[in-house]
Amino acid sequence: MGEDVTYSDDIWNLVITSKSVNSSKSNSIPSEEIIRKLEQRNKELVEIVHEPKYHEELKTAIENNYVQKFYIALRL
């Protein structure tokens, strides 16, 4: 997925990738499949991240459906 969904550097929106993949992504909007994978990754990550700041950030993002909300906003 490259850089991120919403130009946000919040943990729920970051994905590790190579520089070349990030560059090739440019400003394109990810597919719904990529969004589903990001949401699933966040659900799994919240179970293994125990640092309070990041754990709470992930929980809040999941509870408030941030990934879907920003994805919908990008598509408008």
Distance bins in CASP14 RR format, pairs under 12 A and 6 or more apart:
PFRMAT RR
TARGET T0000
AUTHOR 0000-0000-0000
RMODE 2
METHOD distances of the structure
MODEL  1
1 13 0 0 0 0 1 0 0 0 0 0 0
1 14 0 0 0 0 1 0 0 0 0 0 0
1 15 1 0 1 0 0 0 0 0 0 0 0
1 16 0 0 0 0 1 0 0 0 0 0 0
1 17 1 0 0 1 0 0 0 0 0 0 0
1 18 0 0 0 0 0 1 0 0 0 0 0
1 21 0 0 0 0 1 0 0 0 0 0 0
1 22 0 0 0 0 1 0 0 0 0 0 0
1 24 0 0 0 0 0 1 0 0 0 0 0
1 25 1 0 0 1 0 0 0 0 0 0 0
1 28 0 0 0 0 1 0 0 0 0 0 0
1 29 0 0 0 0 0 1 0 0 0 0 0
1 30 1 0 1 0 0 0 0 0 0 0 0
1 31 0 0 0 0 1 0 0 0 0 0 0
1 33 0 0 0 0 0 1 0 0 0 0 0
1 34 1 0 1 0 0 0 0 0 0 0 0
1 35 0 0 0 0 1 0 0 0 0 0 0
1 36 0 0 0 0 0 1 0 0 0 0 0
1 37 1 0 0 1 0 0 0 0 0 0 0
1 38 1 0 0 1 0 0 0 0 0 0 0
1 39 0 0 0 0 0 1 0 0 0 0 0
1 41 0 0 0 0 1 0 0 0 0 0 0
1 67 0 0 0 0 0 1 0 0 0 0 0
1 71 0 0 0 0 0 1 0 0 0 0 0
2 13 0 0 0 0 0 1 0 0 0 0 0
2 14 0 0 0 0 1 0 0 0 0 0 0
2 15 1 0 1 0 0 0 0 0 0 0 0
2 16 0 0 0 0 1 0 0 0 0 0 0
2 17 1 0 1 0 0 0 0 0 0 0 0
2 18 0 0 0 0 1 0 0 0 0 0 0
2 19 0 0 0 0 1 0 0 0 0 0 0
2 20 0 0 0 0 1 0 0 0 0 0 0
2 21 1 0 1 0 0 0 0 0 0 0 0
2 22 1 0 1 0 0 0 0 0 0 0 0
2 23 0 0 0 0 1 0 0 0 0 0 0
2 24 0 0 0 0 1 0 0 0 0 0 0
2 25 1 0 1 0 0 0 0 0 0 0 0
2 26 0 0 0 0 1 0 0 0 0 0 0
2 27 0 0 0 0 0 1 0 0 0 0 0
2 28 0 0 0 0 1 0 0 0 0 0 0
2 30 0 0 0 0 1 0 0 0 0 0 0
2 34 0 0 0 0 1 0 0 0 0 0 0
2 38 0 0 0 0 0 1 0 0 0 0 0
3 9 0 0 0 0 1 0 0 0 0 0 0
3 13 0 0 0 0 1 0 0 0 0 0 0
3 14 0 0 0 0 1 0 0 0 0 0 0
3 15 1 0 0 1 0 0 0 0 0 0 0
3 16 0 0 0 0 0 1 0 0 0 0 0
3 17 1 0 0 1 0 0 0 0 0 0 0
3 18 0 0 0 0 0 1 0 0 0 0 0
3 19 0 0 0 0 0 1 0 0 0 0 0
3 21 0 0 0 0 1 0 0 0 0 0 0
3 22 1 0 1 0 0 0 0 0 0 0 0
3 23 0 0 0 0 1 0 0 0 0 0 0
3 24 0 0 0 0 0 1 0 0 0 0 0
3 25 1 0 0 1 0 0 0 0 0 0 0
3 26 0 0 0 0 1 0 0 0 0 0 0
3 27 0 0 0 0 1 0 0 0 0 0 0
3 28 0 0 0 0 0 1 0 0 0 0 0
3 30 0 0 0 0 0 1 0 0 0 0 0
4 10 0 0 0 0 1 0 0 0 0 0 0
4 11 0 0 0 0 0 1 0 0 0 0 0
4 12 0 0 0 0 1 0 0 0 0 0 0
4 13 1 0 1 0 0 0 0 0 0 0 0
4 14 1 0 1 0 0 0 0 0 0 0 0
4 15 1 0 0 1 0 0 0 0 0 0 0
4 16 0 0 0 0 0 1 0 0 0 0 0
4 17 0 0 0 0 1 0 0 0 0 0 0
4 22 0 0 0 0 1 0 0 0 0 0 0
4 25 0 0 0 0 1 0 0 0 0 0 0
4 27 0 0 0 0 0 1 0 0 0 0 0
4 28 0 0 0 0 0 1 0 0 0 0 0
4 29 0 0 0 0 0 1 0 0 0 0 0
4 30 0 0 0 0 1 0 0 0 0 0 0
4 34 0 0 0 0 0 1 0 0 0 0 0
4 35 0 0 0 0 0 1 0 0 0 0 0
4 38 0 0 0 0 1 0 0 0 0 0 0
4 66 0 0 0 0 0 1 0 0 0 0 0
4 67 0 0 0 0 0 1 0 0 0 0 0
4 70 0 0 0 0 1 0 0 0 0 0 0
4 71 0 0 0 0 0 1 0 0 0 0 0
4 74 0 0 0 0 0 1 0 0 0 0 0
5 12 0 0 0 0 1 0 0 0 0 0 0
5 13 1 0 1 0 0 0 0 0 0 0 0
5 14 0 0 0 0 1 0 0 0 0 0 0
5 15 0 0 0 0 1 0 0 0 0 0 0
5 25 0 0 0 0 0 1 0 0 0 0 0
5 27 0 0 0 0 0 1 0 0 0 0 0
5 28 0 0 0 0 0 1 0 0 0 0 0
5 29 0 0 0 0 1 0 0 0 0 0 0
5 30 1 0 0 1 0 0 0 0 0 0 0
5 31 0 0 0 0 0 1 0 0 0 0 0
5 32 0 0 0 0 0 1 0 0 0 0 0
5 34 0 0 0 0 1 0 0 0 0 0 0
5 35 1 0 0 1 0 0 0 0 0 0 0
5 37 0 0 0 0 0 1 0 0 0 0 0
5 38 1 0 0 1 0 0 0 0 0 0 0
5 39 0 0 0 0 0 1 0 0 0 0 0
5 41 0 0 0 0 0 1 0 0 0 0 0
5 42 0 0 0 0 0 1 0 0 0 0 0
5 61 0 0 0 0 0 1 0 0 0 0 0
5 66 0 0 0 0 1 0 0 0 0 0 0
5 67 1 0 0 1 0 0 0 0 0 0 0
5 68 0 0 0 0 1 0 0 0 0 0 0
5 69 0 0 0 0 0 1 0 0 0 0 0
5 70 1 0 1 0 0 0 0 0 0 0 0
5 71 1 0 0 1 0 0 0 0 0 0 0
5 72 0 0 0 0 0 1 0 0 0 0 0
5 73 0 0 0 0 1 0 0 0 0 0 0
5 74 1 0 0 1 0 0 0 0 0 0 0
5 75 0 0 0 0 0 1 0 0 0 0 0
6 12 0 0 0 0 1 0 0 0 0 0 0
6 13 1 0 1 0 0 0 0 0 0 0 0
6 14 0 0 0 0 0 1 0 0 0 0 0
6 27 0 0 0 0 0 1 0 0 0 0 0
6 29 0 0 0 0 0 1 0 0 0 0 0
6 30 0 0 0 0 0 1 0 0 0 0 0
6 35 0 0 0 0 0 1 0 0 0 0 0
6 38 0 0 0 0 0 1 0 0 0 0 0
6 61 0 0 0 0 0 1 0 0 0 0 0
6 66 0 0 0 0 1 0 0 0 0 0 0
6 67 0 0 0 0 1 0 0 0 0 0 0
6 68 0 0 0 0 0 1 0 0 0 0 0
6 69 0 0 0 0 1 0 0 0 0 0 0
6 70 1 0 1 0 0 0 0 0 0 0 0
6 71 0 0 0 0 1 0 0 0 0 0 0
6 72 0 0 0 0 0 1 0 0 0 0 0
6 73 1 0 0 1 0 0 0 0 0 0 0
6 74 1 0 0 1 0 0 0 0 0 0 0
6 75 0 0 0 0 0 1 0 0 0 0 0
7 13 0 0 0 0 1 0 0 0 0 0 0
7 14 0 0 0 0 0 1 0 0 0 0 0
7 25 0 0 0 0 0 1 0 0 0 0 0
7 27 0 0 0 0 1 0 0 0 0 0 0
7 29 0 0 0 0 0 1 0 0 0 0 0
7 70 0 0 0 0 1 0 0 0 0 0 0
7 73 0 0 0 0 0 1 0 0 0 0 0
7 74 0 0 0 0 1 0 0 0 0 0 0
8 14 0 0 0 0 1 0 0 0 0 0 0
8 15 0 0 0 0 0 1 0 0 0 0 0
8 38 0 0 0 0 0 1 0 0 0 0 0
8 57 0 0 0 0 0 1 0 0 0 0 0
8 61 0 0 0 0 1 0 0 0 0 0 0
8 66 0 0 0 0 1 0 0 0 0 0 0
8 67 0 0 0 0 0 1 0 0 0 0 0
8 69 0 0 0 0 0 1 0 0 0 0 0
8 70 1 0 0 1 0 0 0 0 0 0 0
8 71 0 0 0 0 0 1 0 0 0 0 0
8 73 0 0 0 0 0 1 0 0 0 0 0
8 74 0 0 0 0 0 1 0 0 0 0 0
9 15 0 0 0 0 0 1 0 0 0 0 0
9 57 0 0 0 0 0 1 0 0 0 0 0
10 38 0 0 0 0 0 1 0 0 0 0 0
10 42 0 0 0 0 0 1 0 0 0 0 0
10 53 0 0 0 0 0 1 0 0 0 0 0
10 54 0 0 0 0 1 0 0 0 0 0 0
10 56 0 0 0 0 0 1 0 0 0 0 0
10 57 1 0 0 1 0 0 0 0 0 0 0
10 58 0 0 0 0 1 0 0 0 0 0 0
10 60 0 0 0 0 1 0 0 0 0 0 0
10 61 1 0 0 1 0 0 0 0 0 0 0
10 64 0 0 0 0 0 1 0 0 0 0 0
10 66 1 0 0 1 0 0 0 0 0 0 0
10 67 0 0 0 0 0 1 0 0 0 0 0
10 70 0 0 0 0 0 1 0 0 0 0 0
11 38 0 0 0 0 0 1 0 0 0 0 0
11 41 0 0 0 0 0 1 0 0 0 0 0
11 42 0 0 0 0 1 0 0 0 0 0 0
11 45 1 0 0 1 0 0 0 0 0 0 0
11 46 0 0 0 0 1 0 0 0 0 0 0
11 49 1 0 0 1 0 0 0 0 0 0 0
11 51 0 0 0 0 1 0 0 0 0 0 0
11 53 0 0 0 0 1 0 0 0 0 0 0
11 54 1 0 1 0 0 0 0 0 0 0 0
11 55 0 0 0 0 1 0 0 0 0 0 0
11 56 0 0 0 0 0 1 0 0 0 0 0
11 57 1 0 1 0 0 0 0 0 0 0 0
11 58 1 0 0 1 0 0 0 0 0 0 0
11 59 0 0 0 0 0 1 0 0 0 0 0
11 60 0 0 0 0 0 1 0 0 0 0 0
11 61 0 0 0 0 1 0 0 0 0 0 0
11 62 0 0 0 0 0 1 0 0 0 0 0
11 66 0 0 0 0 0 1 0 0 0 0 0
11 67 0 0 0 0 0 1 0 0 0 0 0
12 35 0 0 0 0 0 1 0 0 0 0 0
12 38 0 0 0 0 1 0 0 0 0 0 0
12 39 0 0 0 0 1 0 0 0 0 0 0
12 41 0 0 0 0 1 0 0 0 0 0 0
12 42 1 0 1 0 0 0 0 0 0 0 0
12 43 0 0 0 0 0 1 0 0 0 0 0
12 45 0 0 0 0 1 0 0 0 0 0 0
12 46 0 0 0 0 1 0 0 0 0 0 0
12 49 0 0 0 0 0 1 0 0 0 0 0
12 54 0 0 0 0 1 0 0 0 0 0 0
12 55 0 0 0 0 0 1 0 0 0 0 0
12 56 0 0 0 0 0 1 0 0 0 0 0
12 57 1 0 0 1 0 0 0 0 0 0 0
12 58 1 0 1 0 0 0 0 0 0 0 0
12 59 0 0 0 0 1 0 0 0 0 0 0
12 60 0 0 0 0 1 0 0 0 0 0 0
12 61 1 1 0 0 0 0 0 0 0 0 0
12 62 1 0 0 1 0 0 0 0 0 0 0
12 63 0 0 0 0 0 1 0 0 0 0 0
12 64 0 0 0 0 1 0 0 0 0 0 0
12 65 0 0 0 0 0 1 0 0 0 0 0
12 66 1 0 0 1 0 0 0 0 0 0 0
12 67 1 0 0 1 0 0 0 0 0 0 0
12 68 0 0 0 0 0 1 0 0 0 0 0
12 69 0 0 0 0 0 1 0 0 0 0 0
12 70 0 0 0 0 1 0 0 0 0 0 0
13 30 0 0 0 0 0 1 0 0 0 0 0
13 35 0 0 0 0 0 1 0 0 0 0 0
13 38 1 0 0 1 0 0 0 0 0 0 0
13 39 0 0 0 0 0 1 0 0 0 0 0
13 41 0 0 0 0 0 1 0 0 0 0 0
13 42 0 0 0 0 1 0 0 0 0 0 0
13 45 0 0 0 0 0 1 0 0 0 0 0
13 57 0 0 0 0 1 0 0 0 0 0 0
13 58 0 0 0 0 0 1 0 0 0 0 0
13 61 1 0 0 1 0 0 0 0 0 0 0
13 66 1 0 0 1 0 0 0 0 0 0 0
13 67 1 0 0 1 0 0 0 0 0 0 0
13 69 0 0 0 0 0 1 0 0 0 0 0
13 70 1 0 0 1 0 0 0 0 0 0 0
13 71 0 0 0 0 0 1 0 0 0 0 0
13 74 0 0 0 0 0 1 0 0 0 0 0
14 22 0 0 0 0 0 1 0 0 0 0 0
14 38 0 0 0 0 1 0 0 0 0 0 0
14 41 0 0 0 0 0 1 0 0 0 0 0
14 42 0 0 0 0 0 1 0 0 0 0 0
14 45 0 0 0 0 0 1 0 0 0 0 0
14 54 0 0 0 0 0 1 0 0 0 0 0
14 57 0 0 0 0 0 1 0 0 0 0 0
14 58 0 0 0 0 0 1 0 0 0 0 0
14 61 0 0 0 0 0 1 0 0 0 0 0
14 67 0 0 0 0 0 1 0 0 0 0 0
15 21 0 0 0 0 1 0 0 0 0 0 0
15 22 0 0 0 0 1 0 0 0 0 0 0
15 25 0 0 0 0 1 0 0 0 0 0 0
15 30 0 0 0 0 1 0 0 0 0 0 0
15 34 0 0 0 0 1 0 0 0 0 0 0
15 35 0 0 0 0 0 1 0 0 0 0 0
15 37 0 0 0 0 1 0 0 0 0 0 0
15 38 1 0 0 1 0 0 0 0 0 0 0
15 41 1 0 0 1 0 0 0 0 0 0 0
15 42 0 0 0 0 0 1 0 0 0 0 0
15 45 0 0 0 0 0 1 0 0 0 0 0
15 67 0 0 0 0 0 1 0 0 0 0 0
16 22 0 0 0 0 1 0 0 0 0 0 0
16 41 0 0 0 0 0 1 0 0 0 0 0
16 45 0 0 0 0 0 1 0 0 0 0 0
17 23 0 0 0 0 1 0 0 0 0 0 0
17 24 0 0 0 0 1 0 0 0 0 0 0
17 25 1 0 0 1 0 0 0 0 0 0 0
17 30 0 0 0 0 0 1 0 0 0 0 0
17 34 0 0 0 0 0 1 0 0 0 0 0
18 24 0 0 0 0 1 0 0 0 0 0 0
18 25 0 0 0 0 0 1 0 0 0 0 0
19 25 0 0 0 0 0 1 0 0 0 0 0
20 26 0 0 0 0 0 1 0 0 0 0 0
21 28 0 0 0 0 0 1 0 0 0 0 0
22 28 0 0 0 0 0 1 0 0 0 0 0
25 31 0 0 0 0 0 1 0 0 0 0 0
25 34 0 0 0 0 0 1 0 0 0 0 0
27 74 0 0 0 0 1 0 0 0 0 0 0
28 34 0 0 0 0 0 1 0 0 0 0 0
28 74 0 0 0 0 1 0 0 0 0 0 0
28 75 0 0 0 0 0 1 0 0 0 0 0
29 35 0 0 0 0 1 0 0 0 0 0 0
29 70 0 0 0 0 0 1 0 0 0 0 0
29 71 1 0 0 1 0 0 0 0 0 0 0
29 72 0 0 0 0 0 1 0 0 0 0 0
29 73 0 0 0 0 0 1 0 0 0 0 0
29 74 1 0 1 0 0 0 0 0 0 0 0
29 75 1 0 0 1 0 0 0 0 0 0 0
29 76 0 0 0 0 0 1 0 0 0 0 0
30 36 0 0 0 0 0 1 0 0 0 0 0
30 37 0 0 0 0 1 0 0 0 0 0 0
30 38 1 0 0 1 0 0 0 0 0 0 0
30 39 0 0 0 0 0 1 0 0 0 0 0
30 67 0 0 0 0 0 1 0 0 0 0 0
30 70 0 0 0 0 0 1 0 0 0 0 0
30 71 1 0 0 1 0 0 0 0 0 0 0
30 74 0 0 0 0 1 0 0 0 0 0 0
30 75 0 0 0 0 0 1 0 0 0 0 0
31 37 0 0 0 0 1 0 0 0 0 0 0
31 38 0 0 0 0 0 1 0 0 0 0 0
31 71 0 0 0 0 1 0 0 0 0 0 0
31 74 0 0 0 0 0 1 0 0 0 0 0
31 75 0 0 0 0 0 1 0 0 0 0 0
32 38 0 0 0 0 0 1 0 0 0 0 0
32 39 0 0 0 0 0 1 0 0 0 0 0
32 67 0 0 0 0 0 1 0 0 0 0 0
32 68 0 0 0 0 1 0 0 0 0 0 0
32 71 1 0 0 1 0 0 0 0 0 0 0
32 72 0 0 0 0 0 1 0 0 0 0 0
32 74 0 0 0 0 0 1 0 0 0 0 0
32 75 0 0 0 0 1 0 0 0 0 0 0
33 39 0 0 0 0 0 1 0 0 0 0 0
33 40 0 0 0 0 0 1 0 0 0 0 0
33 71 0 0 0 0 0 1 0 0 0 0 0
34 40 0 0 0 0 0 1 0 0 0 0 0
34 41 0 0 0 0 0 1 0 0 0 0 0
34 67 0 0 0 0 0 1 0 0 0 0 0
34 71 0 0 0 0 1 0 0 0 0 0 0
34 74 0 0 0 0 0 1 0 0 0 0 0
35 41 0 0 0 0 0 1 0 0 0 0 0
35 42 0 0 0 0 0 1 0 0 0 0 0
35 65 0 0 0 0 0 1 0 0 0 0 0
35 66 0 0 0 0 0 1 0 0 0 0 0
35 67 1 0 0 1 0 0 0 0 0 0 0
35 68 1 0 0 1 0 0 0 0 0 0 0
35 69 0 0 0 0 0 1 0 0 0 0 0
35 70 0 0 0 0 1 0 0 0 0 0 0
35 71 1 0 1 0 0 0 0 0 0 0 0
35 72 0 0 0 0 1 0 0 0 0 0 0
35 74 0 0 0 0 1 0 0 0 0 0 0
35 75 0 0 0 0 0 1 0 0 0 0 0
36 42 0 0 0 0 0 1 0 0 0 0 0
36 43 0 0 0 0 0 1 0 0 0 0 0
36 67 0 0 0 0 1 0 0 0 0 0 0
36 68 0 0 0 0 1 0 0 0 0 0 0
36 71 0 0 0 0 1 0 0 0 0 0 0
37 43 0 0 0 0 0 1 0 0 0 0 0
37 44 0 0 0 0 0 1 0 0 0 0 0
37 67 0 0 0 0 0 1 0 0 0 0 0
38 44 0 0 0 0 0 1 0 0 0 0 0
38 45 0 0 0 0 0 1 0 0 0 0 0
38 58 0 0 0 0 0 1 0 0 0 0 0
38 61 0 0 0 0 0 1 0 0 0 0 0
38 62 0 0 0 0 0 1 0 0 0 0 0
38 65 0 0 0 0 0 1 0 0 0 0 0
38 66 0 0 0 0 0 1 0 0 0 0 0
38 67 1 0 1 0 0 0 0 0 0 0 0
38 68 0 0 0 0 1 0 0 0 0 0 0
38 70 0 0 0 0 0 1 0 0 0 0 0
38 71 0 0 0 0 1 0 0 0 0 0 0
39 45 0 0 0 0 0 1 0 0 0 0 0
39 46 0 0 0 0 0 1 0 0 0 0 0
39 58 0 0 0 0 0 1 0 0 0 0 0
39 61 0 0 0 0 1 0 0 0 0 0 0
39 62 1 0 0 1 0 0 0 0 0 0 0
39 65 0 0 0 0 1 0 0 0 0 0 0
39 66 0 0 0 0 1 0 0 0 0 0 0
39 67 1 0 1 0 0 0 0 0 0 0 0
39 68 1 0 0 1 0 0 0 0 0 0 0
39 69 0 0 0 0 0 1 0 0 0 0 0
39 70 0 0 0 0 0 1 0 0 0 0 0
39 71 0 0 0 0 1 0 0 0 0 0 0
40 46 0 0 0 0 0 1 0 0 0 0 0
40 47 0 0 0 0 0 1 0 0 0 0 0
40 62 0 0 0 0 0 1 0 0 0 0 0
40 67 0 0 0 0 0 1 0 0 0 0 0
41 47 0 0 0 0 0 1 0 0 0 0 0
41 48 0 0 0 0 0 1 0 0 0 0 0
41 49 0 0 0 0 0 1 0 0 0 0 0
41 58 0 0 0 0 1 0 0 0 0 0 0
41 61 0 0 0 0 0 1 0 0 0 0 0
41 62 0 0 0 0 0 1 0 0 0 0 0
41 67 0 0 0 0 1 0 0 0 0 0 0
42 48 0 0 0 0 0 1 0 0 0 0 0
42 49 0 0 0 0 1 0 0 0 0 0 0
42 54 0 0 0 0 0 1 0 0 0 0 0
42 55 0 0 0 0 0 1 0 0 0 0 0
42 57 0 0 0 0 1 0 0 0 0 0 0
42 58 1 0 1 0 0 0 0 0 0 0 0
42 59 0 0 0 0 1 0 0 0 0 0 0
42 60 0 0 0 0 0 1 0 0 0 0 0
42 61 1 0 0 1 0 0 0 0 0 0 0
42 62 1 0 1 0 0 0 0 0 0 0 0
42 63 0 0 0 0 0 1 0 0 0 0 0
42 64 0 0 0 0 0 1 0 0 0 0 0
42 65 0 0 0 0 0 1 0 0 0 0 0
42 66 0 0 0 0 1 0 0 0 0 0 0
42 67 1 0 0 1 0 0 0 0 0 0 0
42 68 0 0 0 0 0 1 0 0 0 0 0
43 49 0 0 0 0 0 1 0 0 0 0 0
43 58 0 0 0 0 1 0 0 0 0 0 0
43 59 0 0 0 0 0 1 0 0 0 0 0
43 61 0 0 0 0 0 1 0 0 0 0 0
43 62 1 0 0 1 0 0 0 0 0 0 0
43 63 0 0 0 0 0 1 0 0 0 0 0
43 65 0 0 0 0 0 1 0 0 0 0 0
43 67 0 0 0 0 0 1 0 0 0 0 0
44 58 0 0 0 0 1 0 0 0 0 0 0
44 62 0 0 0 0 0 1 0 0 0 0 0
45 51 0 0 0 0 0 1 0 0 0 0 0
45 54 0 0 0 0 1 0 0 0 0 0 0
45 55 0 0 0 0 1 0 0 0 0 0 0
45 57 0 0 0 0 0 1 0 0 0 0 0
45 58 1 0 1 0 0 0 0 0 0 0 0
45 59 0 0 0 0 0 1 0 0 0 0 0
45 61 0 0 0 0 1 0 0 0 0 0 0
45 62 0 0 0 0 1 0 0 0 0 0 0
46 54 0 0 0 0 1 0 0 0 0 0 0
46 55 1 0 0 1 0 0 0 0 0 0 0
46 56 0 0 0 0 1 0 0 0 0 0 0
46 57 0 0 0 0 1 0 0 0 0 0 0
46 58 1 0 1 0 0 0 0 0 0 0 0
46 59 1 0 1 0 0 0 0 0 0 0 0
46 60 0 0 0 0 1 0 0 0 0 0 0
46 61 0 0 0 0 1 0 0 0 0 0 0
46 62 1 0 0 1 0 0 0 0 0 0 0
46 63 0 0 0 0 1 0 0 0 0 0 0
47 55 0 0 0 0 1 0 0 0 0 0 0
47 58 0 0 0 0 1 0 0 0 0 0 0
47 59 0 0 0 0 0 1 0 0 0 0 0
47 62 0 0 0 0 0 1 0 0 0 0 0
48 54 0 0 0 0 0 1 0 0 0 0 0
48 55 0 0 0 0 1 0 0 0 0 0 0
48 58 0 0 0 0 1 0 0 0 0 0 0
49 55 1 0 1 0 0 0 0 0 0 0 0
49 56 0 0 0 0 1 0 0 0 0 0 0
49 57 0 0 0 0 1 0 0 0 0 0 0
49 58 1 0 0 1 0 0 0 0 0 0 0
49 59 0 0 0 0 1 0 0 0 0 0 0
49 61 0 0 0 0 0 1 0 0 0 0 0
49 62 0 0 0 0 0 1 0 0 0 0 0
50 56 0 0 0 0 0 1 0 0 0 0 0
50 58 0 0 0 0 0 1 0 0 0 0 0
50 59 0 0 0 0 0 1 0 0 0 0 0
51 57 0 0 0 0 1 0 0 0 0 0 0
51 58 0 0 0 0 0 1 0 0 0 0 0
52 58 0 0 0 0 0 1 0 0 0 0 0
52 59 0 0 0 0 0 1 0 0 0 0 0
53 59 0 0 0 0 0 1 0 0 0 0 0
53 60 0 0 0 0 0 1 0 0 0 0 0
54 60 0 0 0 0 0 1 0 0 0 0 0
54 61 0 0 0 0 0 1 0 0 0 0 0
55 61 0 0 0 0 0 1 0 0 0 0 0
55 62 0 0 0 0 0 1 0 0 0 0 0
56 62 0 0 0 0 0 1 0 0 0 0 0
56 63 0 0 0 0 0 1 0 0 0 0 0
56 64 0 0 0 0 0 1 0 0 0 0 0
57 63 0 0 0 0 0 1 0 0 0 0 0
57 64 0 0 0 0 0 1 0 0 0 0 0
57 66 0 0 0 0 1 0 0 0 0 0 0
58 64 0 0 0 0 0 1 0 0 0 0 0
58 66 0 0 0 0 1 0 0 0 0 0 0
58 67 0 0 0 0 0 1 0 0 0 0 0
59 66 0 0 0 0 0 1 0 0 0 0 0
60 66 1 0 0 1 0 0 0 0 0 0 0
60 67 0 0 0 0 0 1 0 0 0 0 0
61 67 1 0 0 1 0 0 0 0 0 0 0
61 68 0 0 0 0 0 1 0 0 0 0 0
61 69 0 0 0 0 1 0 0 0 0 0 0
61 70 0 0 0 0 1 0 0 0 0 0 0
62 68 0 0 0 0 0 1 0 0 0 0 0
62 69 0 0 0 0 0 1 0 0 0 0 0
63 69 0 0 0 0 0 1 0 0 0 0 0
64 70 0 0 0 0 0 1 0 0 0 0 0
65 71 0 0 0 0 1 0 0 0 0 0 0
65 72 0 0 0 0 1 0 0 0 0 0 0
65 73 0 0 0 0 0 1 0 0 0 0 0
66 72 0 0 0 0 0 1 0 0 0 0 0
66 73 0 0 0 0 0 1 0 0 0 0 0
67 73 0 0 0 0 0 1 0 0 0 0 0
67 74 0 0 0 0 0 1 0 0 0 0 0
68 74 0 0 0 0 0 1 0 0 0 0 0
68 75 0 0 0 0 0 1 0 0 0 0 0
69 75 0 0 0 0 0 1 0 0 0 0 0
69 76 0 0 0 0 0 1 0 0 0 0 0
70 76 0 0 0 0 0 1 0 0 0 0 0
END
